Amino acid sequence: MSDIQFPDALLDLERAAWEEIQAGHLTVDTAAAVQDAVTAHANEAGLSRYDVEMELKKAVRHREG
C-alpha cells in the first residue's frame, strides 16, 4: 500500500467521514476536521496535501481483507 504513516487520530477522522458519507450525512464539521488534519499531517511530513489525502482515502476506503 502506501509508505505514508498515518496517526490513529487521522485514520479515525477519515473513518468517521467515510461512515457519514455512506449514510448520506457528511457534516461540514467532519469534513473540515479531516481537511485540517490532512493539511497538518502533510505539512509536518513535508508531503503534498493531495498525496496524503489520496493515500488516506485508500487506506480507509479500500482496505484489503
Phi, psi and omega in degrees: 000232186261154174273353181283129177263123182257135174293151181304322182298322179290319176298318179297319178297315180294323177297318179296317179297317181297320177297318178294320178298313181297328179276352180079024185223042178294129180264157177298320181299317180293314180299318180293321179296318178295312181298319178297317181291321177297314180298316180296316180296317179298316179297316181295324183270353182069035182244165174291133177301321180299313180297318179298314181298315181295317180291325177296314179300317178298317182297322183270317188271340185233042179296141176278150175090000000 
